Amino acid sequence: MPRVYRSSCPGSVSPARTRREFLKKSSNGFGLVALAGLMGNRSYAGFVETTGQQHHVPRAKHVIFLFMDGGPSHVDTFDYKPALAKHDGREIGDFGRVSLSGNPKRVWLGSPWNFAQRGQSGLWVSDLLPYLSELADEICVVRSMVGRSALHGQQNYLLHTGREIGQAPSLGSWISYGLGTENENLPGYVILNNDWIPNGGLENFSSAFLPASHGATQLRARGAPVDNIVPAEGLSTQRHKLDLLRTQDRDFATAGDPGGLIESAIQNYESAFRLQTSI
């Protein structure tokens, strides 16, 4: 049977036959690569806001996450558990073995505060928060996140990374990676932790398999806000050192940089330099 020739796919480009033709056809591609690099740190929220390419235009450009370890219990604030009052003072029994809570001789403890439904939404809020209860219709309470263990470190990982074992990007890293930053000279993800480290350590705030530039930068309320924020040498000397480090790192990277660790280190050095010069 005669061979049937199919037409090229829409938008296809015929192969280049000469070097000049190759450069001519690929020029737009090179330009787009450069544009991607220039636009890489732009805020996607701002881009979508101007182009309207998504169904819902994001209104938030900043996220403040208050992780108040050691704060009031959820069953004393927003998580109404009427059965606790029923079992108040009784031993937890076999439930202690199932939930890893320890001694089954421990007893249930009901909340000493009364709960009531507040606002038009009917959100349950205890009497412990009389002023906050007036803002019930402005609050979103997530009740679907439940841990399987009573170990604080594992549950911190679950909250910040979505995994009880950690080893995944934190919420702040994902936001930094997804939204970008409007100022490349300043970190997009910062922590005001005052030298306090929660159970599980700094892995709660790490970038994991995302580029290290999306990890958290710790800022302190007391003393020096950031380590080595004041340059020990002049900016020109620092610039020469960074250039030397970049050259050495890239020479070393030619042997292989499977996880992009060397490139991430270079970006972190550059980010630290820009942060110093900005402040």
N, C-alpha and C positions, 0 to 999 in steps of 0.2 A: 504494500500500500504506500502511496506517496506520503512523505513526511509533512506534518502540519506544523507550520511556523506560527508561534503566538506573538502577538505584539507585546512590546515592553510594558511593564507596569506604569501606571500614571506617575509622573514625577521622576522617573528614572533618568539617569544620565549615561550616555554612551561612554565606554572606556576611553581614556586619553591615549593618544598615539605618540605624542612627543612630550618632552619635559615642559616646554612652554605651554602646551595645551593643558597639561596637568595642573600647573600653577594657576592658570587662568580659571579653570573650573573649580579649584579648591579654595580660591581666594575668599569667597563668602564663608566657607567653613572656618578658616583661620580667624576671620573677623568675629564669628560667633563664639569661638573659643575664648578670644580675648574679652568679648563682652560678658561672657559667663563669669570670668575671673573678676571683672570690675563690678559686676552686679551681685557677686556671691554673698557679700555682707549687707546688702540692702534689706530692709524690712519687707518681708513678703506681705505683711498686713497693709503697709502703705501701698505696695504695688497693686494688690487686689482692690484696695479702696479707689484707686484712680482708674483701673481698667474694668472693674466690675465683672471679672471672669469667674466668680464663684456664686453659688446660690445665695449665700449669706455673707455679707461683708463683715469681717471681724471688727468689733468696736474697741476691743482692748489691745493696747500696745504694751502694757506693762502688767506683770503679775506679781503680787505680794503674797507669799505663802507663810503663814504664821504657824510654825511647828513648835507648840508649847508643851514640850515633854515635862511631865510632872504636874500638869494642870488638873482642873477638876475632872472627875470621872464622867464619862458619857451618860451613865445611868443617873447622874445627879444634875444633868444639864438639859440635854435634848432627847435622850433615848429613854422614853417612857417604858418601864417594865413593871406593869401592875402585878405580875406573878411574884416579883421579889418581895412585895409586902406580904403576900400569902405565905411564902416560905421563910420569912425573916426569922433567924435564929435556929433553923433546922440544919442538920448536917447535910453536906453536899453528896455524901455517899459515893456511889459508883461513878457519878459524873466527874469526880476528881481524877479517876484513872483514865477516863476517856479524853478529857481535855488537857491532860498534863498539868493540872493545877496543883498536884501534890497530894497532901494528906486528905483522905476522904472524911476525916473528922472535922475539917473546916466547916464553917457554917455560912449560910446565905445571909447577906446583909442588905436590907431594904434601904431605899433612899430616905433620909430624914426630911426631904423637901417634898412638897406637894406639886403635882403637875397640873397644867390646864392647857387647853387649846387656845392659841393666841392668833389674833389677826383674822383676816378673811380667809387665809389659807388653812387655818386650823392647826398650825404647827404646834406640836407639844413642846412646851418650855416650862422648866421648873421655876418655883418661886425664888430660887437662888439667883436668878438673873432678871430682876424686875424691870430694869431699864432696857436691856437687850430684847426682852419679850415684846416691847413696843415696836420693834423693827422686824417682827416675825415675817411680814410679807416681803422683806428685802433680803431674807436669808435663805440659802439653799443647804439643806442638811442631807448628806448622802448616807443612806442606811444599808447599802448593798455590799459594803466592804467589810468582810468578816475574816478574822484570822483563825488558824487552826491550832495555834500554839500560844502558851502564855509567856514564852521567852521574848523579852523586850527587843533584843537585837534582831531576831527574825522578823518581828512585826514592824520594826522600823524599816527594814529592807522592803517589806511588802508595801508599806505606805509610800516610800520614796521611789522605789524602782519597779514595783509590781511583782517582785519575786521574793520569796522568803529567804532565798540563798543569795540575794544581791546579784552581783556580776552582770548588771544591766544598767543602762543610762538612767540617771535620776530624772524626776519630773522637770527640774530646772534645766537640765542638759537638753532634754527633748524640746522644750520651749525655745531655748537659745538656738538649737539646730533648725527648728521649723520656722521661727519668725525672723531670725537674723538679728542684726543690730543696726541702729541708726548712727552709731559713732564707733568706728573701728579702732579708735584710740583708747576706748574704755571697755572694760569687761561687760558682757551682756548678762552674766549670771553671777550674782554676788550673794554672800552669806554674812549676816550680822550675827556672829555666834559668840563674840566676847570670850574667845579661847575655850568655849565649852564644846565638848565632843559628845554626841549622843551614843547610846548603845549601838554597836555595829561599826563605829568609827566613821572615817571620812568617806567610806564607800557609799554611804547614804547619799552623798552629793557628787559622786564621780560621773564621768562621761562614759566609762566602760568602753564599748567598742566604737563609740562615736569619736570624732577627732578630739584630742585633748584640749583644744582651744574652747570647747564647750563645757569644760569642767568648771566647778565653782571657784571663785576667788573670795577668800575669807577677808572680811573687814572687821576691825575691832573697834569697840566704843572707847576703850581705855588704852593709853599709850600710843605707839606707832600703829596707824590703821592697817598698814600692809608692810610685811617684812621687806627691808631693803628698798623702800620707796624713795628714800633720799639717796641719790647717786653718790658713790664714794669717789668718783672721778668725773672729769668733765664730759660733756656730751660728745665731743669729737673723739675722745679716747674710747668711750663706750661704743661709738659707731664703728671705729676701727676693729675693736674686739669682736663685735657682732659679725662684721664682714669676714673676719678670720674664722670664727666659729661656723659660719654658713659654708665657707669654702671647705673646711675640714669635714663637716657633717655630710655635705653632698658628695665629697670624694669617698667617704665611708659608705654612703648609701648606694653607690654604684655596685657594691658587692651584694646588695639585696636589702630591701626594707619591706618585708612582707606585710607587716601590720601598719605601715605608715608612721611608725614611732619616731623616726628621725625627722621626717617632715613636720610632724606635730610639735616636736621639740623646737625646731626652727621657728615655727609660728608662735610658740609660747615666748621665746626669747624676744621676738619682734614685738609681740603684744606688750610684754613687760617694759620694753624700751619706750613704746608709744605712751604707755600709762605714765611712766616717769616724766616724760617731757610734757604731757598734758597737765599734770598736777604741779 
